[in-house]
Amino acid sequence: QAVALGHTLESKVRFFTHASHELRTPLSLLVAPTQALLTGESNPNKRANLDLILRNSRRLEGLVDKLLTLTRFDQSNDEELKTISLSAIAREVAEQFSVLGEQDTSFEYDIEEALYIHASREGLITIFNNLLSNAFKFTTQGRVELNVYASQQQAVIEFKDTGRGIAEVEASKVYDLFYRTAGNTNVEGSGVGLSIVKKLVDKYAGQIELQSTLLKGTQFSVKFALVSSPKQLQTQHNNQIKTERHINEEDLATVLIAEDNDELRHYLHNELAAKYQVLMADNGKVAMELMQKHVPDLLITDLMMPKMDGFALLKEAHNCRITCHIPTIILTAKGDHESRLKGLNHFALDVITKPFDRDELLLKVDNWIAWINTYHQYTPQEN
């Protein structure tokens, strides 16, 4: 019976995966032509209809992405779990959602530093994104809170809102696939997000609890076992890197990180220091000075920084003869379509939205550095 059940679940996962993949191509052929039609359309009525098509195509895209995420986590039982900084990821996601707090719903977060758990970065970001998205979705006016702290050898993550709330009789069903609570059927959603959250929490040996009162608000509490900081191992690793680098430092490419968040800036430094010389700046002004002095091979920059923001940095770098050739990757919490296009219009080669996927970022850095090295090999050198 267990074997038969396993085959049934495997067939279901395979069906969802294939169906989702098949839907992505026709959806792309809906979205792209609709965008093209919108660009050249001035008639208000026609624009309204095209907006409707685009909005619902994007909705379908989101549902397909969630189904693919669900099936991926179902299949990836052998996914590598690591000791990761819960504090750093929580702060990264919170900064992205803080933009939403500027509207009718306020957003506050309190994150204790130096908390580590055993999980995967991508999975943890998925948990935060789904629970915070739900909190904002069902709180049109009011307050959303995120609290991350240590208690009795556990990391506790609390997602609180003053929204519509969930009836007690429905509390046990919210993690079921495609289940949507009564009274919320007119709110955009798919009933997939909480299923993904529950699977991931179970996978990381955690617990999730729900407390909710109708018309007063909801609180999800997620708990994971705390683990020791990998700081000592990281120090040994960095010492080894420094020893190896001393031999052939001139052969290493240089990457400049412009990021005002201290924890994220040092996290990126530690990730890249194994392969590259890494320079750091906490604002655009310092970054520009370092670029003119060291002429790095690649710039990774945030957009929202003090003294000089990312857009001003890119403009100044492009207008400077010394730095105009340096390729740039933007890391930003402003992941909307307009911000991405604005970044690309400011001569960036790529725009990656926070919270970013670690492996994707590292691969893109490697690819750009490899391209630069290849370009230099086939470019005639000046005498």
Secondary structure as the mmCIF struct_conf table of DSSP 4:
data_model
#
loop_
_struct_conf.conf_type_id
_struct_conf.id
_struct_conf.beg_label_comp_id
_struct_conf.beg_label_asym_id
_struct_conf.beg_label_seq_id
_struct_conf.end_label_comp_id
_struct_conf.end_label_asym_id
_struct_conf.end_label_seq_id
HELX_RH_AL_P HELX_RH_AL_P1 ALA A 2 THR A 39
TURN_TY1_P TURN_TY1_P1 GLY A 40 GLY A 40
HELX_RH_AL_P HELX_RH_AL_P2 PRO A 44 GLN A 75
TURN_TY1_P TURN_TY1_P2 ASN A 77 ASP A 78
HELX_LH_PP_P HELX_LH_PP_P1 GLU A 79 LEU A 81
STRN STRN1 LYS A 82 SER A 85
HELX_RH_AL_P HELX_RH_AL_P3 LEU A 86 PHE A 97
TURN_TY1_P TURN_TY1_P3 SER A 98 VAL A 99
HELX_RH_3T_P HELX_RH_3T_P1 LEU A 100 GLU A 102
BEND BEND1 GLN A 103 ASP A 104
STRN STRN2 THR A 105 ILE A 111
BEND BEND2 GLU A 113 ALA A 114
STRN STRN3 TYR A 116 ALA A 119
HELX_RH_AL_P HELX_RH_AL_P4 ARG A 121 LYS A 137
TURN_TY1_P TURN_TY1_P4 PHE A 138 PHE A 138
BEND BEND3 THR A 140 GLN A 141
STRN STRN4 GLY A 142 SER A 151
TURN_TY1_P TURN_TY1_P5 GLN A 152 GLN A 153
STRN STRN5 GLN A 154 ASP A 161
BEND BEND4 GLY A 163 ARG A 164
HELX_RH_3T_P HELX_RH_3T_P2 GLU A 168 LYS A 173
TURN_TY1_P TURN_TY1_P6 VAL A 174 TYR A 175
BEND BEND5 ASP A 176 ASP A 176
TURN_TY1_P TURN_TY1_P7 LEU A 177 PHE A 178
TURN_TY1_P TURN_TY1_P8 ALA A 182 GLY A 183
TURN_TY1_P TURN_TY1_P9 THR A 185 ASN A 186
BEND BEND6 VAL A 187 GLU A 188
BEND BEND7 GLY A 191 GLY A 191
HELX_RH_AL_P HELX_RH_AL_P5 GLY A 193 LYS A 203
TURN_TY1_P TURN_TY1_P10 TYR A 204 ALA A 205
STRN STRN6 GLN A 207 THR A 213
TURN_TY1_P TURN_TY1_P11 LEU A 214 LYS A 216
STRN STRN7 GLY A 217 ALA A 225
STRN STRN8 LEU A 226 LEU A 226
TURN_TY1_P TURN_TY1_P12 PRO A 230 PRO A 230
HELX_RH_AL_P HELX_RH_AL_P6 LYS A 231 ASN A 248
HELX_RH_3T_P HELX_RH_3T_P3 GLU A 249 ASP A 251
BEND BEND8 LEU A 252 LEU A 252
STRN STRN9 THR A 254 ALA A 258
BEND BEND9 ASP A 260 ASP A 260
HELX_RH_AL_P HELX_RH_AL_P7 ASP A 262 LEU A 272
TURN_TY1_P TURN_TY1_P13 ALA A 273 LYS A 275
BEND BEND10 TYR A 276 TYR A 276
STRN STRN10 GLN A 277 ALA A 281
BEND BEND11 ASP A 282 ASN A 283
HELX_RH_AL_P HELX_RH_AL_P8 GLY A 284 HIS A 294
BEND BEND12 ASP A 297 ASP A 297
STRN STRN11 LEU A 298 THR A 301
BEND BEND13 LEU A 303 MET A 304
BEND BEND14 PRO A 306 MET A 308
HELX_RH_AL_P HELX_RH_AL_P9 GLY A 310 HIS A 318
TURN_TY1_P TURN_TY1_P14 ASN A 319 ASN A 319
BEND BEND15 CYS A 320 CYS A 320
TURN_TY1_P TURN_TY1_P15 ARG A 321 HIS A 325
STRN STRN12 THR A 328 THR A 332
BEND BEND16 ALA A 333 ALA A 333
BEND BEND17 ASP A 336 ASP A 336
HELX_RH_AL_P HELX_RH_AL_P10 HIS A 337 ASN A 345
TURN_TY1_P TURN_TY1_P16 HIS A 346 PHE A 347
BEND BEND18 LEU A 349 LEU A 349
STRN STRN13 ASP A 350 THR A 353
BEND BEND19 LYS A 354 PRO A 355
HELX_LH_PP_P HELX_LH_PP_P2 PHE A 356 ASP A 357
HELX_RH_AL_P HELX_RH_AL_P11 ARG A 358 GLN A 377
TURN_TY1_P TURN_TY1_P17 TYR A 378 TYR A 378
BEND BEND20 THR A 379 THR A 379
HELX_LH_PP_P HELX_LH_PP_P3 PRO A 380 GLU A 382
#
